[in-house]
Amino acid sequence: MAARPKPRKLAAAVVRARLAKTLPHWTLQGGQLVRRYQTGGWKGTLLAVNAIGHLAEAAWHHPDILATYPAVEVRLSTHEAGGISERDFALAAKIEEVIQWRPGRDGGALEGTPDDPRHAYLHYD
């Protein structure tokens, strides 16, 4: 396999502009892309952490994850670049796509969870 080029650190102004355009629920904090997902409790937190963990391992790009009873916080940066790189945006977009996916909203064959608070495990944006 050919060596991949070293990732390049993106300027803060570029990061902010891209977040506003493509990932509005993510923020720039302390040199990292940060997103907090509210869950319905511990079960939802664990489900979200495991989904994010799978995506990160498959991408071979590992975020910092804080798991608490009502929320999951994801923090992305590229150590090799010394800040935020294209890798962070790519993984953030995939995490957002998977975690915010709501079957039943797109008219597909899958129904999704009932609109009943007892079954809610994630608070969607």
C-alpha positions as CSV (number, residue, x, y, z in Angstrom):
1,M,0.0,0.0,0.0
2,A,1.3,3.4,-0.9
3,A,2.2,5.8,1.9
4,R,-0.5,8.5,2.5
5,P,0.6,12.1,2.5
6,K,0.9,13.7,6.0
7,P,-2.3,15.4,6.9
8,R,-2.2,19.2,6.8
9,K,-3.5,21.4,9.7
10,L,-6.3,23.6,8.6
11,A,-6.4,27.3,9.7
12,A,-9.0,28.2,12.4
13,A,-10.9,30.5,10.0
14,V,-11.2,27.7,7.4
15,V,-12.4,25.3,10.1
16,R,-15.0,27.8,11.4
17,A,-16.3,28.5,7.9
18,R,-16.6,24.8,7.1
19,L,-18.3,24.0,10.4
20,A,-20.9,26.7,9.7
21,K,-21.5,25.4,6.2
22,T,-21.4,21.6,6.6
23,L,-21.5,20.6,10.3
24,P,-23.5,23.3,12.2
25,H,-23.9,21.3,15.4
26,W,-20.1,20.9,15.7
27,T,-17.9,23.6,17.2
28,L,-14.2,24.5,17.4
29,Q,-13.0,24.3,21.0
30,G,-9.4,24.1,22.1
31,G,-8.1,23.1,18.7
32,Q,-10.6,20.3,18.3
33,L,-13.9,19.7,16.5
34,V,-16.4,19.1,19.3
35,R,-20.0,17.7,19.2
36,R,-22.3,16.8,22.2
37,Y,-25.1,14.3,21.6
38,Q,-27.9,14.3,24.1
39,T,-29.2,10.8,24.9
40,G,-32.2,9.4,26.6
41,G,-30.0,7.8,29.3
42,W,-27.2,5.3,29.8
43,K,-28.5,2.9,27.1
44,G,-28.5,5.6,24.5
45,T,-25.1,6.8,25.6
46,L,-23.6,3.3,25.2
47,L,-25.3,2.8,21.8
48,A,-23.9,6.1,20.5
49,V,-20.4,5.4,21.9
50,N,-20.3,2.0,20.3
51,A,-21.5,3.3,16.9
52,I,-18.9,6.1,17.0
53,G,-16.2,3.6,18.1
54,H,-17.0,1.4,15.2
55,L,-16.7,4.3,12.7
56,A,-13.5,5.5,14.3
57,E,-11.9,2.1,14.2
58,A,-12.9,1.5,10.6
59,A,-11.5,4.9,9.7
60,W,-8.4,4.4,11.8
61,H,-8.9,7.8,13.2
62,H,-9.7,7.9,16.9
63,P,-11.6,10.7,18.7
64,D,-11.7,11.5,22.4
65,I,-15.1,10.4,23.7
66,L,-16.7,11.4,27.0
67,A,-19.6,9.2,27.9
68,T,-22.0,10.3,30.7
69,Y,-25.5,9.2,31.6
70,P,-27.3,11.8,29.5
71,A,-24.8,12.6,26.8
72,V,-21.8,11.7,24.6
73,E,-19.2,14.2,23.7
74,V,-16.9,13.7,20.7
75,R,-13.6,15.5,20.2
76,L,-11.6,15.2,17.0
77,S,-8.2,16.4,16.0
78,T,-5.3,15.0,14.0
79,H,-2.2,14.5,16.2
80,E,0.0,14.0,13.2
81,A,-1.1,17.4,11.8
82,G,-1.0,19.2,15.1
83,G,-4.6,20.3,14.8
84,I,-7.7,19.8,12.7
85,S,-7.3,18.2,9.3
86,E,-9.5,16.9,6.5
87,R,-9.6,13.5,8.4
88,D,-11.4,15.2,11.2
89,F,-14.1,16.7,8.9
90,A,-14.5,13.4,7.1
91,L,-15.0,11.4,10.4
92,A,-17.2,14.1,11.9
93,A,-19.5,14.0,8.8
94,K,-19.8,10.2,9.0
95,I,-20.5,10.3,12.7
96,E,-23.2,12.9,12.2
97,E,-24.7,10.9,9.3
98,V,-24.9,7.7,11.4
99,I,-25.9,9.1,14.8
100,Q,-28.6,11.4,13.4
101,W,-30.1,8.8,11.0
102,R,-33.8,8.4,11.7
103,P,-35.4,5.5,9.9
104,G,-39.0,6.1,9.1
105,R,-38.5,9.8,8.3
106,D,-37.4,9.1,4.7
107,G,-40.4,6.9,3.7
108,G,-38.2,3.8,3.6
109,A,-39.2,0.3,4.7
110,L,-37.8,0.7,8.2
111,E,-40.1,2.3,10.8
112,G,-37.7,3.6,13.4
113,T,-38.4,3.9,17.1
114,P,-42.0,4.9,18.2
115,D,-42.7,8.5,18.9
116,D,-42.9,7.7,22.6
117,P,-40.5,9.1,25.2
118,R,-40.2,5.6,26.7
119,H,-38.4,4.4,23.6
120,A,-36.3,7.5,22.9
121,Y,-32.6,6.8,23.3
122,L,-31.2,9.8,21.5
123,H,-32.4,13.4,21.2
124,Y,-32.3,14.2,17.5
125,D,-31.5,17.7,16.3
